Amino acid sequence: MAKKNSQKNSGTTIGLNKKAKFDYHLSDRFECGLALQGWEVKSLRAGKLQLVDSYVVFHKGEAFLHGALISPIQTVSTHYVIDPRRMRKLLLNRREIDRLIESSQQKGYTVVATAMYWKAHLVKCEIALAKGKQEHDKRESEKER
């Protein structure tokens, strides 16, 4: 019987959205998969990701990640015409999508991406329901730090 190869990328964080924790009160968190193209996975293995200003958009009952920047690596960018900020489909259950849509329609709430990481050989994205902080709340969180 052959041994399982332990991947060096399993359980490691690809990117964090630290600005989301500063700008929002984060409440409900969800783990979801992403529908990615091959060049995007290669770029994520190289760590070329920025989640700043990324958020979730709902369209026709589906969730899409908007604003995440996955920079192409040099070997891929010569073969394809690519859009590094394209909308990527999030893979969630119907109940989770309905719950997020209902919650995000309340005043002051939105859904933001907080982290992206490897889970075994799969790329997972953590999204959270967020309510915007006011200026005095941001000052208080800086004092706590």
Secondary structure, DSSP 8 states (H G I E B T S, - for coil): -------TTTT-EEEE-HHHHHHEEEEEEEEEEE---HHHHHHHHTT-EE-TT-EEEEETTEEEEES-EE---HHHHTT----TT--EEEE--HHHHHHHHHHHTSTTEEEEEEEEEEETTEEEEEEEEEEE--HHHHHHHHHH-
